[in-house]
Amino acid sequence: MSMRTSLVRFYSVVALLALTKAGFAQQKVESLESLSASLEVLARRVNRSVVKIVTTGYGLSEDSDANNASLLTRQRATGSGVVLSPDGFIVTNAHVVQGARRIRVQLPVFERAEQQSKSILKPPGTVLDAKVVGVDRETDLAVLKIDANGLSLASLPLGDSRELRQGQLVMAFGSPLGLQNSVSLGVVSAVARQLKTDSPMIYIQTDASINPGNSGGPLVDSAGRVIGINTMIYSESGGSEGIGFAVPSDTVRNIFEQIRKEGHVHRAQIGVSVETITPLLAAGLKLPRDWGVLVADAEPDGPADRAGVKPGDIVLSVNGKIMENARQLQVDMYRYPVGDKVSLEVLRGSDRLTMQVQVTAVEDDPQRFADLVDPDKNLIPALGVLGIGIDRRLAPMLPNLRKQYGVVVAVRVAGSEGLEVDLRPGDVVYAVNGETTATVESLKSALAQLKPGDAVVLEVEREDQLRYVAFELE
């Protein structure tokens, strides 16, 4: 082979390698461009369903006394929300609308394209009043309803948060610091993060940038499905530090459907107290396995007790789903409507038993009534509280009352003249000095007939017991 022939072959190989490398580089550029274009399309589609929420009103302060009685202060809040149905139902965070007297929702687009603003500083859309359908404090979720007035509303579907994987791409939408229609990109940092050891709530952790104002906005997957509602951040500076949390979509679906249908949430339970099995627990009790869920107690005559569950049983699965720890069982109950039955498989000694257990409602936090009142209409100054009369909407939330009427104490009010009166959220006032008070109006009227210095005796039901609360009118 001649020198000339060798050089020709060498340069041919070099040229081929150069062309191949250039081809790979071009493919990488095209892949990046394709990813960028896909994200742009996704952002445009999702933003049509994301709203900015501005509220004014009152909210519960974080200060409370030993009796768990919170105080009310005037507040203003800004947050985000997502349209989940074309007829105007919106999900947001409970803390965004807590105590609001007025809620305004700014939609991102109009029905007709020619109406849309082209201004960069003023995003397109229209502003509508919204009403609160219901609020759930434990999950920090609220459902709003707007009258679209003929506008075409785009809604987003809820995804399955159980299918999430660590490292999966997600996008967070909302109005951080009031900047409407903002989007950030990140990954799922953890699929099930428990923030408090005694809480059944778990969250999706993400490094997608979340800031104040993002609360209530959607966290979506690459298919544009809502897999979480942005709720909070961990931050030492007050800004985003890449540690954000969202309520999983499975929990959102349960709460949304219950509030939409009934206006409130029934928390499901089966009447058991459970603990996560640890190697230490297993060794001390000589359990056959060192992981799983141990029944510590079954409420006497509760649903689990009636089905045959006993303390010491190891819960293997619920409706076929393996239970690995106590938190998992508690969270799993969020998915079942009250009245359903779940199939519980337990290990008792060497025997595997399967039982059908009725799902019942947990008694709710008495402070849940604070979200149902209007300070302008429900304030009772002489008692220093906001009260709400028992009606058809409220009765199902208080199924075991002695009487079918009365005024429920929703919250105590800061700076009120009646702060010394021993009333607590959840108390039900039945009478004033022997005179029946079935409504807020009748309670106010009875108190108005008294003068400063008069003795006042309230007939009150508290924690299933009747009692008298006596004080001197100021």
C-alpha positions as CSV (number, residue, x, y, z in Angstrom):
1,M,0.0,0.0,0.0
2,S,1.4,3.4,-1.0
3,M,1.9,6.3,1.3
4,R,-0.6,8.2,-0.8
5,T,-3.3,5.5,-0.4
6,S,-2.8,5.4,3.4
7,L,-3.1,9.1,3.8
8,V,-6.3,9.1,1.7
9,R,-7.8,6.4,4.0
10,F,-6.7,8.2,7.2
11,Y,-8.3,11.5,6.1
12,S,-11.4,9.6,5.1
13,V,-11.7,8.1,8.5
14,V,-11.1,11.5,10.2
15,A,-13.7,13.1,8.0
16,L,-16.2,10.3,8.8
17,L,-15.6,10.6,12.5
18,A,-16.1,14.4,12.2
19,L,-19.3,13.9,10.4
20,T,-20.5,11.3,12.9
21,K,-19.6,13.6,15.9
22,A,-21.4,16.5,14.2
23,G,-24.4,14.2,13.6
24,F,-24.5,13.3,17.3
25,A,-24.2,17.0,18.3
26,Q,-27.0,17.9,16.0
27,Q,-29.2,15.1,17.5
28,K,-28.5,16.5,21.0
29,V,-29.5,20.0,19.9
30,E,-32.6,18.7,18.3
31,S,-33.5,16.7,21.4
32,L,-33.1,19.8,23.6
33,E,-35.2,21.9,21.2
34,S,-37.9,19.2,21.2
35,L,-37.9,19.1,25.0
36,S,-38.1,22.9,25.2
37,A,-40.9,23.0,22.6
38,S,-42.8,20.3,24.6
39,L,-42.5,22.3,27.8
40,E,-43.7,25.5,26.1
41,V,-46.8,23.6,24.8
42,L,-47.5,22.1,28.2
43,A,-47.1,25.5,29.9
44,R,-49.6,27.2,27.5
45,R,-52.1,24.4,28.0
46,V,-51.9,24.3,31.8
47,N,-51.9,28.1,32.3
48,R,-55.4,28.3,30.9
49,S,-56.6,26.6,34.0
50,V,-54.5,28.3,36.7
51,V,-56.0,31.3,38.5
52,K,-54.8,34.0,40.8
53,I,-56.8,34.4,44.1
54,V,-56.9,37.6,46.2
55,T,-58.8,37.6,49.5
56,T,-59.6,40.2,52.2
57,G,-61.2,39.4,55.5
58,Y,-60.3,37.7,58.8
59,G,-58.1,34.8,59.8
60,L,-57.2,32.8,62.8
61,S,-54.1,33.9,64.6
62,E,-51.5,31.4,65.6
63,D,-51.8,32.4,69.3
64,S,-54.2,30.3,71.3
65,D,-54.8,29.6,74.9
66,A,-54.8,26.3,76.8
67,N,-58.4,25.7,75.8
68,N,-57.4,25.7,72.2
69,A,-59.5,28.8,71.5
70,S,-58.1,30.8,68.6
71,L,-58.4,34.5,68.0
72,L,-59.5,36.3,64.9
73,T,-57.5,39.1,63.2
74,R,-58.0,41.0,59.9
75,Q,-55.9,39.7,57.1
76,R,-55.2,40.0,53.3
77,A,-53.9,37.1,51.3
78,T,-52.9,36.2,47.8
79,G,-52.6,32.8,46.3
80,S,-53.3,30.5,43.4
81,G,-55.8,27.9,42.4
82,V,-56.7,25.5,39.6
83,V,-59.9,24.9,37.7
84,L,-60.9,21.2,38.1
85,S,-64.2,21.3,36.3
86,P,-65.6,23.4,33.4
87,D,-68.6,24.5,35.5
88,G,-66.4,26.6,37.7
89,F,-65.1,24.6,40.7
90,I,-61.6,25.6,41.8
91,V,-59.3,24.0,44.3
92,T,-56.8,26.0,46.4
93,N,-55.3,26.0,49.8
94,A,-57.5,26.5,52.9
95,H,-55.0,29.0,54.3
96,V,-55.4,31.2,51.2
97,V,-59.2,31.7,51.8
98,Q,-59.3,31.3,55.6
99,G,-61.5,34.0,57.1
100,A,-62.1,35.8,53.8
101,R,-64.9,38.2,53.5
102,R,-64.4,38.6,49.8
103,I,-62.6,36.3,47.3
104,R,-61.7,37.5,43.9
105,V,-60.4,35.1,41.2
106,Q,-58.5,36.3,38.2
107,L,-58.9,34.1,35.2
108,P,-56.0,33.8,32.7
109,V,-58.0,34.0,29.4
110,F,-61.3,35.2,27.9
111,E,-63.6,33.2,25.8
112,R,-62.8,35.2,22.6
113,A,-59.2,35.5,21.6
114,E,-59.6,39.1,20.4
115,Q,-60.5,40.1,24.0
116,Q,-57.2,38.9,25.4
117,S,-54.7,41.6,26.4
118,K,-51.3,41.6,24.7
119,S,-49.7,43.5,27.5
120,I,-46.7,41.9,29.3
121,L,-47.3,43.9,32.5
122,K,-51.1,43.2,32.6
123,P,-51.8,39.4,32.0
124,P,-54.9,38.5,30.0
125,G,-58.0,37.5,31.9
126,T,-61.0,38.7,33.9
127,V,-61.7,39.0,37.6
128,L,-64.8,37.3,39.1
129,D,-66.1,36.9,42.7
130,A,-65.9,33.4,44.1
131,K,-67.7,31.7,47.0
132,V,-66.3,29.1,49.3
133,V,-68.0,25.7,48.8
134,G,-66.1,24.1,51.7
135,V,-62.8,23.9,53.5
136,D,-60.8,21.1,55.0
137,R,-58.2,22.3,57.6
138,E,-56.4,19.0,58.1
139,T,-55.4,18.7,54.4
140,D,-55.2,22.5,53.9
141,L,-57.6,22.3,50.9
142,A,-60.5,24.5,49.9
143,V,-63.0,24.3,47.0
144,L,-64.3,27.6,45.5
145,K,-67.1,28.2,42.9
146,I,-67.3,30.9,40.3
147,D,-70.0,31.9,37.9
148,A,-68.2,31.9,34.6
149,N,-70.9,34.2,33.0
150,G,-70.6,32.5,29.6
151,L,-66.8,32.3,29.6
152,S,-65.3,29.0,28.5
153,L,-63.3,27.5,31.4
154,A,-60.5,25.1,30.7
155,S,-60.1,22.5,33.4
156,L,-57.2,20.1,34.3
157,P,-57.5,16.4,35.1
158,L,-56.2,14.9,38.3
159,G,-53.5,12.4,38.0
160,D,-52.6,9.4,40.2
161,S,-50.0,10.4,42.8
162,R,-49.4,6.8,43.7
163,E,-47.7,6.4,40.3
164,L,-45.1,9.1,41.0
165,R,-41.5,8.3,41.0
166,Q,-38.5,10.1,42.5
167,G,-36.7,12.1,39.8
168,Q,-39.8,12.5,37.6
169,L,-40.1,15.9,35.9
170,V,-42.8,18.2,37.2
171,M,-43.8,21.8,36.8
172,A,-45.2,24.2,39.4
173,F,-47.8,26.8,38.4
174,G,-49.2,29.8,40.2
175,S,-48.7,33.4,41.2
176,P,-45.6,33.7,43.3
177,L,-45.4,37.1,45.1
178,G,-48.4,38.0,43.0
179,L,-46.8,37.4,39.6
180,Q,-49.6,35.7,37.8
181,N,-49.1,32.8,35.4
182,S,-45.6,31.9,36.5
183,V,-44.1,28.4,36.0
184,S,-41.1,26.6,37.3
185,L,-39.5,23.3,36.4
186,G,-38.1,20.6,38.7
187,V,-38.3,17.0,39.7
188,V,-40.0,15.0,42.4
189,S,-37.5,15.0,45.3
190,A,-39.6,12.5,47.4
191,V,-42.9,10.9,46.7
192,A,-44.2,10.6,50.3
193,R,-42.8,13.0,52.9
194,Q,-44.2,13.1,56.4
195,L,-43.6,16.5,58.0
196,K,-44.9,15.7,61.5
197,T,-44.5,12.3,63.2
198,D,-48.0,12.4,64.6
199,S,-49.8,13.5,61.4
200,P,-51.3,11.1,58.9
201,M,-50.7,13.7,56.1
202,I,-48.0,13.0,53.6
203,Y,-46.7,15.4,50.9
204,I,-44.9,15.3,47.5
205,Q,-41.5,17.0,47.9
206,T,-40.2,18.9,44.8
207,D,-37.3,21.2,43.9
208,A,-39.5,23.1,41.4
209,S,-39.4,26.7,42.7
210,I,-42.3,27.5,45.0
211,N,-42.6,30.9,46.7
212,P,-45.3,32.7,48.7
213,G,-48.3,33.1,46.3
214,N,-47.8,29.7,44.8
215,S,-50.0,28.2,47.5
216,G,-53.0,26.5,45.9
217,G,-51.5,26.2,42.4
218,P,-51.0,22.9,40.7
219,L,-48.0,20.7,40.4
220,V,-48.3,18.9,37.1
221,D,-46.6,16.0,35.4
222,S,-45.4,15.9,31.8
223,A,-48.8,14.9,30.6
224,G,-50.4,18.0,32.1
225,R,-52.2,16.2,34.9
226,V,-52.5,17.7,38.4
227,I,-50.5,15.4,40.7
228,G,-50.4,17.8,43.6
229,I,-51.5,21.1,45.0
230,N,-48.6,23.4,46.0
231,T,-48.9,24.0,49.7
232,M,-45.8,25.1,51.6
233,I,-42.0,25.5,51.5
234,Y,-39.1,24.9,53.9
235,S,-37.1,28.1,54.0
236,E,-34.7,29.9,56.3
237,S,-34.7,33.0,54.2
238,G,-38.4,33.2,53.4
239,G,-37.8,32.5,49.7
240,S,-37.6,29.3,47.7
241,E,-34.7,27.1,48.6
242,G,-35.7,24.1,46.5
243,I,-37.7,22.4,49.2
244,G,-41.4,22.6,48.4
245,F,-44.3,20.4,49.3
246,A,-47.6,19.6,47.5
247,V,-50.7,17.7,48.7
248,P,-50.9,14.5,46.6
249,S,-53.6,14.3,44.0
250,D,-55.2,11.2,45.5
251,T,-55.9,13.2,48.6
252,V,-57.0,16.2,46.6
253,R,-59.5,14.0,44.6
254,N,-61.1,12.7,47.8
255,I,-61.5,16.1,49.4
256,F,-62.6,17.8,46.2
257,E,-65.3,15.3,45.5
258,Q,-66.7,15.3,49.1
259,I,-66.8,19.1,49.3
260,R,-68.3,19.4,45.9
261,K,-71.1,17.0,46.7
262,E,-71.7,17.7,50.4
263,G,-69.9,21.0,51.3
264,H,-67.8,19.4,54.0
265,V,-65.5,16.4,54.5
266,H,-66.1,13.2,56.4
267,R,-62.8,11.8,57.7
268,A,-62.7,8.1,57.3
269,Q,-61.5,5.6,60.0
270,I,-62.1,2.1,61.1
271,G,-61.7,2.5,64.9
272,V,-58.2,1.2,65.5
273,S,-55.1,2.6,67.0
274,V,-52.0,1.3,65.2
275,E,-48.2,1.4,65.5
276,T,-45.4,0.8,63.2
277,I,-43.6,-2.5,64.1
278,T,-39.9,-1.9,64.8
279,P,-37.2,-4.6,65.5
280,L,-37.3,-3.5,69.2
281,L,-41.1,-3.8,69.4
282,A,-41.0,-7.2,67.6
283,A,-38.4,-8.5,70.0
284,G,-40.2,-7.4,73.1
285,L,-43.6,-8.8,72.0
286,K,-42.1,-11.9,70.2
287,L,-43.8,-10.9,67.0
288,P,-43.3,-13.2,63.9
289,R,-42.0,-10.2,61.9
290,D,-40.0,-7.0,62.6
291,W,-41.9,-4.7,60.2
292,G,-45.5,-3.8,59.4
293,V,-48.5,-2.5,61.3
294,L,-49.5,-3.6,64.8
295,V,-53.0,-3.0,66.2
296,A,-52.5,-1.4,69.6
297,D,-56.2,-0.9,70.4
298,A,-59.6,-1.5,68.8
299,E,-62.2,1.0,69.9
300,P,-64.9,-0.9,72.0
301,D,-67.9,-1.5,69.8
302,G,-66.2,0.3,67.0
303,P,-66.2,-0.9,63.4
304,A,-62.9,-2.9,63.7
305,D,-64.0,-4.4,67.0
306,R,-67.3,-5.5,65.6
307,A,-65.5,-7.1,62.7
308,G,-63.4,-9.1,65.0
309,V,-60.1,-7.2,65.0
310,K,-58.2,-7.5,68.3
311,P,-55.2,-5.7,69.9
312,G,-52.0,-7.6,68.9
313,D,-53.2,-8.4,65.4
314,I,-50.7,-7.5,62.6
315,V,-52.4,-5.8,59.7
316,L,-51.0,-7.3,56.5
317,S,-53.1,-5.5,53.9
318,V,-56.1,-3.2,53.3
319,N,-58.1,-4.2,50.1
320,G,-55.1,-6.1,48.9
321,K,-52.6,-3.3,49.4
322,I,-49.7,-4.3,51.7
323,M,-49.4,-2.2,54.8
324,E,-45.7,-1.4,55.7
325,N,-46.2,1.2,58.5
326,A,-48.9,2.8,60.6
327,R,-48.8,6.1,58.7
328,Q,-49.6,4.3,55.5
329,L,-52.7,2.7,57.0
330,Q,-53.9,6.1,58.3
331,V,-53.3,7.8,55.0
332,D,-55.0,5.0,53.0
333,M,-58.2,5.7,54.9
334,Y,-58.4,9.1,53.2
335,R,-59.3,7.3,49.9
336,Y,-62.4,5.6,51.2
337,P,-65.8,7.2,51.5
338,V,-67.8,6.9,54.8
339,G,-70.1,3.9,54.6
340,D,-67.9,1.7,52.5
341,K,-66.3,-1.5,53.7
342,V,-62.6,-2.4,53.5
343,S,-61.2,-5.9,53.4
344,L,-58.6,-6.2,56.2
345,E,-56.2,-9.1,56.2
346,V,-54.5,-9.6,59.6
347,L,-52.0,-12.1,61.1
348,R,-53.0,-13.5,64.5
349,G,-50.4,-15.9,65.8
350,S,-49.9,-18.2,62.8
351,D,-53.4,-17.6,61.4
352,R,-54.2,-15.3,58.5
353,L,-57.7,-13.8,58.9
354,T,-59.7,-11.6,56.5
355,M,-62.4,-9.3,57.9
356,Q,-64.8,-6.8,56.3
357,V,-64.6,-3.6,58.3
358,Q,-67.1,-0.7,58.0
359,V,-65.6,2.8,57.3
360,T,-67.0,5.5,59.6
361,A,-66.4,9.2,60.0
362,V,-63.9,10.7,62.5
363,E,-65.2,13.4,64.7
364,D,-63.9,16.6,63.2
365,D,-61.8,19.4,64.8
366,P,-64.2,21.9,66.5
367,Q,-62.4,24.8,64.8
368,R,-63.7,23.6,61.4
369,F,-66.7,25.9,61.9
370,A,-64.5,29.0,61.7
371,D,-64.5,28.7,57.9
372,L,-68.4,28.8,57.7
373,V,-68.9,32.2,59.3
374,D,-68.9,35.8,58.2
375,P,-67.6,38.3,60.8
376,D,-70.2,40.9,59.7
377,K,-73.1,38.5,60.2
378,N,-72.0,36.1,62.9
379,L,-70.3,38.3,65.5
380,I,-71.9,38.1,69.0
381,P,-70.0,40.9,70.8
382,A,-71.3,40.2,74.2
383,L,-69.9,36.7,74.1
384,G,-66.7,37.6,72.1
385,V,-67.4,34.9,69.6
386,L,-68.6,34.2,66.0
387,G,-71.5,31.8,66.1
388,I,-73.4,29.8,63.5
389,G,-76.9,28.4,63.8
390,I,-77.5,24.7,63.3
391,D,-79.2,24.1,60.0
392,R,-79.4,21.3,57.4
393,R,-75.8,22.0,56.3
394,L,-74.4,21.9,59.8
395,A,-76.5,19.1,61.4
396,P,-74.6,16.2,59.7
397,M,-71.3,17.6,61.1
398,L,-72.8,17.3,64.7
399,P,-74.7,14.0,64.6
400,N,-74.7,13.3,68.4
401,L,-76.1,16.5,69.8
402,R,-78.6,16.4,72.7
403,K,-80.8,18.9,70.8
404,Q,-81.4,19.6,67.1
405,Y,-81.1,23.4,67.5
406,G,-78.7,25.9,68.9
407,V,-75.8,28.2,68.1
408,V,-72.3,26.6,67.6
409,V,-69.3,28.7,68.7
410,A,-67.1,28.9,65.6
411,V,-64.2,31.0,66.9
412,R,-63.3,33.6,69.6
413,V,-62.7,37.2,68.4
414,A,-59.6,39.2,69.3
415,G,-60.3,42.5,71.1
416,S,-63.9,41.7,71.9
417,E,-65.7,42.7,75.1
418,G,-66.7,39.1,75.8
419,L,-63.2,37.5,75.9
420,E,-63.7,36.5,79.6
421,V,-66.7,34.3,78.8
422,D,-65.7,30.6,79.1
423,L,-66.7,29.5,75.6
424,R,-64.7,27.4,73.3
425,P,-64.9,26.5,69.6
426,G,-67.3,23.6,69.2
427,D,-69.5,24.6,72.1
428,V,-73.3,24.7,71.4
429,V,-75.3,27.4,73.1
430,Y,-78.9,26.3,73.7
431,A,-80.3,29.0,76.0
432,V,-79.7,32.3,77.7
433,N,-81.2,32.6,81.2
434,G,-83.6,29.8,80.4
435,E,-84.7,31.3,77.1
436,T,-84.1,29.0,74.1
437,T,-81.7,30.4,71.4
438,A,-82.0,28.4,68.2
439,T,-80.4,31.0,65.9
440,V,-77.7,33.7,66.0
441,E,-80.4,36.3,65.8
442,S,-82.3,34.9,68.8
443,L,-79.1,34.7,70.8
444,K,-78.2,38.3,70.0
445,S,-81.8,39.4,70.8
446,A,-81.8,37.6,74.2
447,L,-78.5,39.3,75.2
448,A,-79.6,42.7,73.9
449,Q,-82.5,42.7,76.5
450,L,-80.0,42.6,79.3
451,K,-78.1,45.5,80.7
452,P,-74.5,45.8,82.0
453,G,-74.1,44.1,85.4
454,D,-76.9,41.6,84.8
455,A,-76.2,37.9,85.5
456,V,-76.1,35.7,82.3
457,V,-76.3,32.0,82.4
458,L,-75.8,30.0,79.2
459,E,-76.9,26.5,78.7
460,V,-74.1,24.9,76.7
461,E,-73.2,21.4,75.4
462,R,-69.5,20.7,75.4
463,E,-67.9,17.4,74.5
464,D,-71.3,15.6,74.8
465,Q,-72.0,17.0,78.2
466,L,-74.5,19.8,79.2
467,R,-73.2,22.5,81.5
468,Y,-73.9,26.1,82.5
469,V,-71.6,29.0,81.8
470,A,-72.3,32.0,84.1
471,F,-70.9,35.5,83.9
472,E,-71.8,39.1,84.5
473,L,-72.6,41.2,81.4
474,E,-70.2,44.0,80.9
